[in-house]
């Protein structure tokens, strides 16, 4: 069964894959072998998810860390401000419609984000997992999830299922199954089915309750 940190890892992988897709599209457009539509369609929502996650960390993960490992979180909060700055710069370059500058900015954003996520996983969350109890981690995850506006949660779930691999999809499905009431899980299930495509059959083999939940909703 998944543990609380599996949700963090899945979201981090969603950021990695989502940013890689944005950067690839921007780089292709700069070389005149593609267009900017994928960048323009994705970057705003990508940043919304990034902000929701960062706020959740700053409000709940970092204070828990401060109790068990003082000052560790400070550098990671500064990373968040750097990502805020890079998003502002990306917005400006997109407004300029300069494909080369857009590609330069997405490359910088991706570089900074990849390093930040790697440091969090190999340092901050390693200490967190060693010193914060599983029950407290689960409560923190619940509080972080509430940073996503309720009316936007379907968009978030679709984004996460689109930009993660099978293991992360299975873990998140099982986590949603554990924490959501049956009607809400059925609703999320429909979004999962639409997002995962060919992985649906494999996913429902591993989590058969998912198929039943979606079937009950459609029936």
Secondary structure, DSSP 8 states (H G I E B T S, - for coil): ---HHHHHHHHHHHHHHHHHHHHHHHHHHHTTSS-SHHHHHHHHHHHHHHHHHHHHIIIIIHHHHHHHSTTTTHHHHHHHHHHHHHHHHHHHHHHHT-HHHHHHHHHHHHHHHHHHHHHIIIIIHHHHHHHS-HHHHHHHHHHHHTTS-GGGHHHHHHHHHHSS-HHHHHHHHHHHHHHS-HHHHHHHHHHHHHHHGGGHHHHHHH-HHHHHHHHHHH-
